Amino acid sequence: MILEEILSIFLGIFTDYTLRYVALGSAILGITSGALGCFTVLRKQSLFGDAIAHAALPGIGFAYLFAGTKDSLVLMLGAAIFAWFGGMITLAITSTTRIKQDAALGITLSVFFGLGIVLLSYLQSIGGASQGGLDRFLFGQAAALIESDVINLGILSALCFTILILFYKEFKITTFDSSFGQSLGFPIKYLNVLLTSVIVVAVVIGLHTVGVVLMVSMLIAPAAAARQWTSNLKNMIILSAIFGGLSGIIGSMISSTAEGMSTGPVIVITITAILGISFVFSPKQGYLFKHLRNQRKSQISLDNIKTISDKEKENHGNI
Amino acid sequence: MEQKSSKKNSESEKEYSVIIKNLSVTYRTEPALWNIDLNFPKGQMIAIVGPNGAGKSTLIKAVMGLVPITAGKVSIFGKTYSKNRDKVAYVPQRGSVDWDFPTDALDVVEMGLYGKLGWFRRPNSKTRNLARECLDKVGLSNYADRQIGQLSGGQQQRVFLARALAQDAQIYLMDEPLNGVDVITEKTILSILENLKKEGKTIVMVHHELQTVDKYFDWVVMVNRNLIANGPIKEVFTKINLDRTYQEKQRMSI
């Protein structure tokens, strides 16, 4: 009975026109942010991802204000410009002032997000009903995805992966040991800007599905989960992309079962569940196996202590 | 007269692998190195010593242009670093990277070849084999597939040396490679460097243990923001110079 229901939801991807595009769009987001999120996590820039996601919000408002259209490409362009701008401001604050990165991120995140909220509420107050749709970028609204949106997302995702594959070696060395990479002659600053730009594109892809507030979890959670299973960067990126894509598909299927359940948060909960499972069950670093190994170790050392003390007793007896 | 001086100039270029002229480095408003005039002679084991915060690491970073130079000039075999960077290998401080990074020992060594590969070209079986050879030289061929976080501190340091060996350079700039390593690692590193020296390569090492300076090195650079002394161990590694090197900072801070 339950199985049948699950099957019918699953088949919905192939039969239900809307669900197909929702799932496809969410999968594209998950795959892209999963792969690129690995670098965010390994560079310890998780909050940086959060800041640029929030910084995208005023870009949507301004794009609508000046272009007067809700065409997704225009809005995405505005979002990308502001997200990128927010990222660069954070980098500039950190490198030119005494303010540390955490404070700089806090400044960027709150100021841009605040500006975004002000703009959206202003647009809502002057525009009436037709502007109401803009606030869907706060938490995403995957259900509104249509074929042309999905094609746009697909093209952007392909762009990200092309750059990632071309510059894989360079991204790896600047992430692991940037001063060594610099000594080899790789322009660290430009590579950092390039990587940030690619992450901005991934964030923009996520605006439709999970929105600016929850976007950071799509960057961090798949990568953190993948790291539990592998100690190889390439495998980590592939696994992280699979986890991200999977959570996109599963999340959109679950949200399709109930009317009005928003897709973005469900996707985020799904990837968090995958992360939780990875924390517990991964063979090398998982909590469960670590616990079992420790128990076995302590049992062995207990046995050792027993045999030693037994021997000592014998020795004493002999004396 | 003119001819003589130009001849002298070319001779000095033959003798020295690195020539540093009036080098100053400033972090924000704090001077880290002040007006350093210094040459590294070819085929020597050179120690850079000085107290914490004296600018030892900054000095070797400045040679490679890794820190912005306020004033002065550095030349590597008579050319700028960017033109001769393939002649320089670098071993950063072990603590400067995250050893939890998802990669194995062989992969890290292979990174030493990325500079020669250049843009877009991927590591291949040739670079793999070269990296394997270098890992073998430092006695870690059995650890090629080991995740780097699971290596001991000494083994990690040897992986870094293997990566520098893969660069196949003329000058080796090393930032405290003997700091906190085990006896086997220290012996391995020193015997490898001894061989490099025999091949005429220049080894420059930031070094912390003053007791071993005269045992391991031919030449010493004593620095405390200013250059205190620079020359063969026998001539300059004296108590007076040591006192000057290690007291200068106290005087400055008072």
Interface residues (C-beta under 8 A of the other chain):
Chain A: L42 K44 L166 Y168 K169 E170 K172 I173 T175 F176 D177 S179 F180 G181 Q182 S183 L184 G185 F186 R227 T230 S231 N232 L233 N235 M236
Chain B: K61 M64 L66 S82 R85 V88 Y90 P92 S96 V97 D98 F101 P102 T103 D104 V108 M111 Y114 G115 L117 W119 F120 R122 P123 Q147 G149 R163
